[in-house]
Amino acid sequence: MSLILTLKGPPKLQNAVFSNLTATLMRDDKVAVETRTLEEGTAGPDARVLKQEFRAPMEPGAYTVRVAVPAIELFEPIFAVIGP
């Protein structure tokens, strides 16, 4: 399972430090996996791409990927695992 975060903005975005960015895989409001090191992806002139691979959950249920970027609203898409 891949998380790809594309941030668009002014050229100074290319030099921004995202060491305090977190991506967390949640289930039932509990942390399943958390990472603080997202890899750099291919960026454009007005965009920065960060990505992270997570091991896909096998247990059926509802999950949330919580992405926290300082000064940006928390992003929490929900997805479900139906079965193996």
The first five atom37 places (N, CA, C, CB, O) and aatype in JSON, in Angstrom:
{
  "aatype": [12, 15, 10, 9, 10, 16, 10, 11, 7, 14, 14, 11, 10, 5, 2, 0, 19, 13, 15, 2, 10, 16, 0, 16, 10, 12, 1, 3, 3, 11, 19, 0, 19, 6, 16, 1, 16, 10, 6, 6, 7, 16, 0, 7, 14, 3, 0, 1, 19, 10, 11, 5, 6, 13, 1, 0, 14, 12, 6, 14, 7, 0, 18, 16, 19, 1, 19, 0, 19, 14, 0, 9, 6, 10, 13, 6, 14, 9, 13, 0, 19, 9, 7, 14],
  "atom_mask": [
    [1, 1, 1, 1, 1],
    [1, 1, 1, 1, 1],
    [1, 1, 1, 1, 1],
    [1, 1, 1, 1, 1],
    [1, 1, 1, 1, 1],
    [1, 1, 1, 1, 1],
    [1, 1, 1, 1, 1],
    [1, 1, 1, 1, 1],
    [1, 1, 1, 0, 1],
    [1, 1, 1, 1, 1],
    [1, 1, 1, 1, 1],
    [1, 1, 1, 1, 1],
    [1, 1, 1, 1, 1],
    [1, 1, 1, 1, 1],
    [1, 1, 1, 1, 1],
    [1, 1, 1, 1, 1],
    [1, 1, 1, 1, 1],
    [1, 1, 1, 1, 1],
    [1, 1, 1, 1, 1],
    [1, 1, 1, 1, 1],
    [1, 1, 1, 1, 1],
    [1, 1, 1, 1, 1],
    [1, 1, 1, 1, 1],
    [1, 1, 1, 1, 1],
    [1, 1, 1, 1, 1],
    [1, 1, 1, 1, 1],
    [1, 1, 1, 1, 1],
    [1, 1, 1, 1, 1],
    [1, 1, 1, 1, 1],
    [1, 1, 1, 1, 1],
    [1, 1, 1, 1, 1],
    [1, 1, 1, 1, 1],
    [1, 1, 1, 1, 1],
    [1, 1, 1, 1, 1],
    [1, 1, 1, 1, 1],
    [1, 1, 1, 1, 1],
    [1, 1, 1, 1, 1],
    [1, 1, 1, 1, 1],
    [1, 1, 1, 1, 1],
    [1, 1, 1, 1, 1],
    [1, 1, 1, 0, 1],
    [1, 1, 1, 1, 1],
    [1, 1, 1, 1, 1],
    [1, 1, 1, 0, 1],
    [1, 1, 1, 1, 1],
    [1, 1, 1, 1, 1],
    [1, 1, 1, 1, 1],
    [1, 1, 1, 1, 1],
    [1, 1, 1, 1, 1],
    [1, 1, 1, 1, 1],
    [1, 1, 1, 1, 1],
    [1, 1, 1, 1, 1],
    [1, 1, 1, 1, 1],
    [1, 1, 1, 1, 1],
    [1, 1, 1, 1, 1],
    [1, 1, 1, 1, 1],
    [1, 1, 1, 1, 1],
    [1, 1, 1, 1, 1],
    [1, 1, 1, 1, 1],
    [1, 1, 1, 1, 1],
    [1, 1, 1, 0, 1],
    [1, 1, 1, 1, 1],
    [1, 1, 1, 1, 1],
    [1, 1, 1, 1, 1],
    [1, 1, 1, 1, 1],
    [1, 1, 1, 1, 1],
    [1, 1, 1, 1, 1],
    [1, 1, 1, 1, 1],
    [1, 1, 1, 1, 1],
    [1, 1, 1, 1, 1],
    [1, 1, 1, 1, 1],
    [1, 1, 1, 1, 1],
    [1, 1, 1, 1, 1],
    [1, 1, 1, 1, 1],
    [1, 1, 1, 1, 1],
    [1, 1, 1, 1, 1],
    [1, 1, 1, 1, 1],
    [1, 1, 1, 1, 1],
    [1, 1, 1, 1, 1],
    [1, 1, 1, 1, 1],
    [1, 1, 1, 1, 1],
    [1, 1, 1, 1, 1],
    [1, 1, 1, 0, 1],
    [1, 1, 1, 1, 1]
  ],
  "atom_positions": [
    [[0.85, -1.15, 0.0], [0.0, 0.0, 0.0], [0.91, 1.22, 0.0], [-0.97, -0.01, 1.21], [1.87, 1.28, 0.76]],
    [[0.6, 2.19, -0.84], [1.44, 3.38, -0.96], [0.68, 4.64, -0.56], [1.96, 3.53, -2.4], [-0.49, 4.81, -0.9]],
    [[1.35, 5.49, 0.17], [0.86, 6.82, 0.48], [1.72, 7.78, -0.32], [0.91, 7.13, 2.02], [2.94, 7.79, -0.18]],
    [[1.08, 8.61, -1.16], [1.81, 9.62, -1.93], [1.21, 10.97, -1.6], [1.76, 9.33, -3.48], [0.02, 11.2, -1.82]],
    [[2.02, 11.85, -1.07], [1.6, 13.19, -0.65], [2.24, 14.2, -1.59], [1.98, 13.47, 0.83], [3.47, 14.31, -1.64]],
    [[1.41, 14.94, -2.33], [1.91, 15.97, -3.24], [1.56, 17.33, -2.67], [1.32, 15.79, -4.69], [0.38, 17.65, -2.49]],
    [[2.57, 18.12, -2.38], [2.38, 19.47, -1.85], [2.74, 20.46, -2.94], [3.25, 19.7, -0.57], [3.82, 20.4, -3.51]],
    [[1.82, 21.38, -3.24], [2.07, 22.39, -4.26], [2.18, 23.75, -3.61], [0.94, 22.39, -5.34], [1.48, 24.05, -2.64]],
    [[3.08, 24.57, -4.14], [3.27, 25.89, -3.57], [4.39, 26.64, -4.26], [0.0, 0.0, 0.0], [4.82, 26.25, -5.35]],
    [[4.87, 27.7, -3.64], [5.92, 28.52, -4.23], [7.25, 27.76, -4.29], [6.08, 29.82, -3.42], [7.4, 26.73, -3.64]],
    [[8.2, 28.28, -5.06], [9.51, 27.6, -5.21], [10.22, 27.3, -3.89], [10.42, 28.45, -6.06], [10.95, 26.31, -3.81]],
    [[10.03, 28.11, -2.85], [10.7, 27.85, -1.57], [10.23, 26.54, -0.93], [10.44, 29.01, -0.62], [10.87, 26.05, 0.0]],
    [[9.12, 25.97, -1.43], [8.66, 24.67, -0.95], [9.71, 23.59, -1.2], [7.33, 24.29, -1.62], [9.8, 22.62, -0.45]],
    [[10.49, 23.74, -2.27], [11.51, 22.74, -2.61], [12.56, 22.59, -1.52], [12.18, 23.11, -3.92], [13.16, 21.53, -1.39]],
    [[12.79, 23.65, -0.74], [13.81, 23.61, 0.31], [13.23, 23.4, 1.71], [14.61, 24.9, 0.3], [13.96, 23.39, 2.69]],
    [[11.91, 23.24, 1.79], [11.27, 23.07, 3.09], [11.71, 21.75, 3.73], [9.73, 23.11, 2.95], [11.95, 20.76, 3.04]],
    [[11.8, 21.76, 5.04], [12.18, 20.56, 5.8], [10.91, 19.95, 6.38], [13.22, 20.9, 6.93], [10.14, 20.63, 7.07]],
    [[10.69, 18.68, 6.1], [9.5, 18.0, 6.59], [9.85, 16.9, 7.59], [8.72, 17.41, 5.43], [9.21, 15.85, 7.6]],
    [[10.85, 17.14, 8.41], [11.28, 16.12, 9.37], [10.24, 15.87, 10.46], [12.59, 16.54, 10.01], [10.28, 14.83, 11.12]],
    [[9.3, 16.8, 10.66], [8.28, 16.61, 11.68], [6.93, 16.21, 11.09], [8.13, 17.87, 12.5], [5.91, 16.34, 11.76]],
    [[6.92, 15.73, 9.87], [5.72, 15.22, 9.23], [5.53, 13.77, 9.67], [5.82, 15.34, 7.67], [6.49, 13.01, 9.74]],
    [[4.29, 13.38, 9.97], [4.03, 12.0, 10.36], [2.93, 11.4, 9.49], [3.63, 11.93, 11.84], [2.01, 12.1, 9.06]],
    [[3.04, 10.13, 9.25], [2.0, 9.35, 8.57], [1.72, 8.15, 9.45], [2.45, 8.92, 7.12], [2.62, 7.39, 9.8]],
    [[0.46, 7.97, 9.82], [0.09, 6.93, 10.76], [-1.06, 6.1, 10.21], [-0.29, 7.54, 12.11], [-2.06, 6.66, 9.74]],
    [[-0.93, 4.8, 10.24], [-2.01, 3.9, 9.88], [-2.75, 3.54, 11.16], [-1.47, 2.61, 9.14], [-2.16, 3.0, 12.09]],
    [[-4.06, 3.84, 11.21], [-4.85, 3.67, 12.43], [-5.94, 2.63, 12.22], [-5.47, 5.01, 12.87], [-6.46, 2.46, 11.12]],
    [[-6.28, 1.94, 13.29], [-7.44, 1.06, 13.3], [-8.1, 1.16, 14.66], [-7.06, -0.43, 12.97], [-7.43, 1.0, 15.68]],
    [[-9.39, 1.44, 14.68], [-10.13, 1.59, 15.94], [-9.47, 2.61, 16.86], [-10.25, 0.24, 16.65], [-9.37, 2.39, 18.07]],
    [[-9.03, 3.72, 16.29], [-8.37, 4.81, 17.04], [-7.08, 4.37, 17.72], [-9.31, 5.36, 18.08], [-6.62, 5.02, 18.66]],
    [[-6.48, 3.28, 17.26], [-5.19, 2.81, 17.79], [-4.17, 2.81, 16.66], [-5.31, 1.39, 18.44], [-4.51, 2.53, 15.51]],
    [[-2.95, 3.12, 16.99], [-1.87, 3.17, 15.99], [-1.49, 1.75, 15.58], [-0.63, 3.92, 16.54], [-1.15, 0.92, 16.42]],
    [[-1.56, 1.48, 14.28], [-1.1, 0.19, 13.74], [0.34, 0.33, 13.27], [-2.03, -0.29, 12.57], [1.18, -0.53, 13.55]],
    [[0.64, 1.43, 12.55], [1.98, 1.72, 12.05], [2.16, 3.22, 12.02], [2.22, 1.09, 10.62], [1.26, 3.94, 11.59]],
    [[3.32, 3.72, 12.47], [3.62, 5.15, 12.38], [5.01, 5.32, 11.78], [3.54, 5.83, 13.78], [5.93, 4.56, 12.07]],
    [[5.13, 6.34, 10.94], [6.43, 6.64, 10.35], [6.68, 8.14, 10.4], [6.52, 6.12, 8.9], [5.73, 8.93, 10.31]],
    [[7.91, 8.53, 10.53], [8.29, 9.93, 10.5], [9.26, 10.21, 9.37], [8.9, 10.35, 11.82], [9.72, 11.35, 9.22]],
    [[9.59, 9.21, 8.58], [10.54, 9.4, 7.49], [9.86, 9.05, 6.18], [11.82, 8.53, 7.7], [9.77, 7.88, 5.82]],
    [[9.37, 10.05, 5.48], [8.79, 9.82, 4.18], [9.85, 10.05, 3.13], [7.56, 10.74, 3.93], [10.66, 10.97, 3.24]],
    [[9.86, 9.2, 2.12], [10.86, 9.29, 1.06], [10.5, 10.4, 0.08], [11.0, 7.95, 0.33], [9.32, 10.69, -0.14]],
    [[11.52, 11.0, -0.5], [11.29, 12.01, -1.53], [10.9, 11.34, -2.83], [12.55, 12.89, -1.72], [11.53, 10.36, -3.24]],
    [[9.86, 11.85, -3.47], [9.45, 11.35, -4.77], [9.87, 12.33, -5.86], [0.0, 0.0, 0.0], [10.61, 13.28, -5.59]],
    [[9.41, 12.09, -7.07], [9.72, 12.99, -8.18], [8.92, 14.27, -8.03], [9.41, 12.31, -9.54], [7.7, 14.23, -7.92]],
    [[9.59, 15.4, -8.01], [8.94, 16.69, -7.81], [8.92, 17.5, -9.1], [9.65, 17.48, -6.7], [9.74, 17.28, -9.99]],
    [[7.99, 18.43, -9.17], [7.93, 19.35, -10.3], [8.39, 20.71, -9.85], [0.0, 0.0, 0.0], [8.82, 20.87, -8.7]],
    [[8.33, 21.72, -10.72], [8.81, 23.06, -10.36], [7.98, 23.72, -9.26], [8.81, 23.94, -11.58], [8.49, 24.58, -8.54]],
    [[6.71, 23.34, -9.13], [5.86, 23.96, -8.12], [5.28, 22.93, -7.16], [4.73, 24.74, -8.78], [4.27, 23.18, -6.5]],
    [[5.91, 21.76, -7.08], [5.39, 20.7, -6.22], [6.51, 19.91, -5.56], [4.5, 19.76, -7.03], [7.63, 19.84, -6.06]],
    [[6.16, 19.32, -4.44], [7.07, 18.44, -3.71], [6.3, 17.16, -3.43], [7.6, 19.1, -2.37], [5.16, 17.22, -2.97]],
    [[6.9, 16.03, -3.69], [6.23, 14.74, -3.51], [6.95, 13.94, -2.43], [6.2, 13.95, -4.84], [8.17, 13.76, -2.48]],
    [[6.18, 13.47, -1.46], [6.7, 12.62, -0.4], [5.9, 11.32, -0.44], [6.6, 13.31, 1.02], [4.7, 11.34, -0.7]],
    [[6.56, 10.2, -0.2], [5.85, 8.94, -0.27], [6.3, 7.98, 0.82], [6.04, 8.3, -1.63], [7.4, 8.1, 1.37]],
    [[5.43, 7.03, 1.12], [5.72, 6.02, 2.13], [4.99, 4.74, 1.76], [5.32, 6.51, 3.55], [3.82, 4.77, 1.38]],
    [[5.68, 3.64, 1.88], [5.07, 2.33, 1.67], [4.66, 1.78, 3.03], [6.05, 1.35, 0.93], [5.44, 1.8, 3.98]],
    [[3.44, 1.28, 3.12], [2.96, 0.6, 4.31], [2.63, -0.83, 3.92], [1.72, 1.33, 4.93], [2.23, -1.1, 2.79]],
    [[2.78, -1.74, 4.85], [2.32, -3.1, 4.6], [0.8, -3.08, 4.69], [2.95, -4.13, 5.63], [0.23, -2.63, 5.69]],
    [[0.14, -3.55, 3.66], [-1.32, -3.52, 3.62], [-1.89, -4.39, 4.74], [-1.85, -4.0, 2.24], [-1.43, -5.51, 4.95]],
    [[-2.89, -3.87, 5.45], [-3.5, -4.67, 6.51], [-4.23, -5.88, 5.92], [-4.47, -3.82, 7.34], [-4.82, -5.79, 4.84]],
    [[-4.19, -6.99, 6.62], [-4.86, -8.21, 6.16], [-6.18, -8.44, 6.91], [-3.94, -9.41, 6.35], [-7.08, -9.11, 6.39]],
    [[-6.28, -7.9, 8.11], [-7.48, -8.12, 8.91], [-8.62, -7.22, 8.43], [-7.18, -7.86, 10.4], [-8.43, -6.01, 8.3]],
    [[-9.8, -7.79, 8.17], [-10.93, -6.97, 7.71], [-11.29, -5.9, 8.73], [-12.16, -7.85, 7.44], [-11.17, -6.1, 9.94]],
    [[-11.73, -4.76, 8.23], [-12.15, -3.67, 9.09], [-11.88, -2.32, 8.46], [0.0, 0.0, 0.0], [-11.34, -2.23, 7.36]],
    [[-12.27, -1.27, 9.18], [-12.06, 0.11, 8.73], [-10.72, 0.62, 9.25], [-13.21, 1.03, 9.21], [-10.35, 0.39, 10.4]],
    [[-9.99, 1.31, 8.38], [-8.68, 1.87, 8.71], [-8.64, 3.34, 8.3], [-7.53, 1.08, 8.01], [-9.42, 3.78, 7.46]],
    [[-7.74, 4.08, 8.9], [-7.51, 5.48, 8.57], [-6.02, 5.69, 8.39], [-8.09, 6.43, 9.66], [-5.21, 5.15, 9.15]],
    [[-5.65, 6.48, 7.38], [-4.27, 6.92, 7.25], [-4.28, 8.38, 7.7], [-3.71, 6.75, 5.76], [-4.9, 9.23, 7.06]],
    [[-3.6, 8.67, 8.79], [-3.56, 10.03, 9.34], [-2.25, 10.69, 8.94], [-3.73, 10.02, 10.9], [-1.17, 10.2, 9.29]],
    [[-2.35, 11.8, 8.2], [-1.15, 12.52, 7.77], [-1.16, 13.88, 8.47], [-1.11, 12.69, 6.2], [-2.1, 14.66, 8.34]],
    [[-0.09, 14.14, 9.22], [0.03, 15.4, 9.96], [1.22, 16.18, 9.42], [0.19, 15.14, 11.48], [2.37, 15.76, 9.52]],
    [[0.91, 17.33, 8.83], [1.93, 18.25, 8.33], [1.76, 19.54, 9.12], [1.8, 18.5, 6.75], [0.67, 20.11, 9.11]],
    [[2.79, 20.02, 9.81], [2.66, 21.25, 10.59], [2.09, 22.39, 9.74], [4.02, 21.66, 11.16], [2.48, 22.58, 8.59]],
    [[1.18, 23.14, 10.32], [0.54, 24.31, 9.72], [-0.47, 23.95, 8.61], [1.6, 25.23, 9.15], [-0.98, 24.84, 7.93]],
    [[-0.75, 22.66, 8.44], [-1.76, 22.23, 7.46], [-2.77, 21.36, 8.21], [-1.1, 21.45, 6.26], [-2.39, 20.58, 9.08]],
    [[-4.04, 21.49, 7.85], [-5.09, 20.72, 8.5], [-4.82, 19.22, 8.41], [-6.45, 21.05, 7.89], [-4.35, 18.73, 7.38]],
    [[-5.12, 18.49, 9.48], [-4.93, 17.04, 9.53], [-5.72, 16.38, 8.4], [-5.37, 16.48, 10.9], [-6.88, 16.72, 8.17]],
    [[-5.09, 15.45, 7.7], [-5.7, 14.74, 6.58], [-5.89, 13.29, 6.99], [-4.84, 14.87, 5.28], [-4.92, 12.62, 7.34]],
    [[-7.14, 12.78, 6.95], [-7.43, 11.44, 7.43], [-8.38, 10.67, 6.51], [-8.01, 11.5, 8.82], [-9.55, 10.51, 6.85]],
    [[-7.9, 10.2, 5.36], [-8.78, 9.38, 4.52], [-9.04, 8.02, 5.17], [-8.17, 9.19, 3.12], [-8.17, 7.47, 5.86]],
    [[-10.23, 7.48, 4.96], [-10.64, 6.21, 5.52], [-10.74, 5.18, 4.4], [-11.99, 6.34, 6.27], [-11.17, 5.5, 3.29]],
    [[-10.33, 3.95, 4.69], [-10.5, 2.86, 3.73], [-10.86, 1.59, 4.5], [-9.2, 2.65, 2.88], [-10.71, 1.53, 5.72]],
    [[-11.35, 0.59, 3.78], [-11.76, -0.65, 4.42], [-11.08, -1.83, 3.78], [-13.28, -0.81, 4.36], [-10.81, -1.85, 2.57]],
    [[-10.8, -2.83, 4.6], [-10.31, -4.12, 4.13], [-11.49, -5.08, 4.26], [-9.04, -4.62, 4.96], [-12.02, -5.28, 5.35]],
    [[-11.9, -5.66, 3.13], [-13.06, -6.55, 3.13], [-12.68, -7.97, 3.5], [-13.74, -6.52, 1.76], [-13.39, -8.62, 4.26]],
    [[-11.59, -8.45, 2.97], [-11.14, -9.82, 3.26], [-9.8, -10.08, 2.61], [0.0, 0.0, 0.0], [-9.33, -9.29, 1.8]],
    [[-9.17, -11.2, 2.96], [-7.84, -11.5, 2.39], [-7.92, -11.83, 0.91], [-7.2, -12.66, 3.13], [-6.89, -12.11, 0.29]]
  ]
}
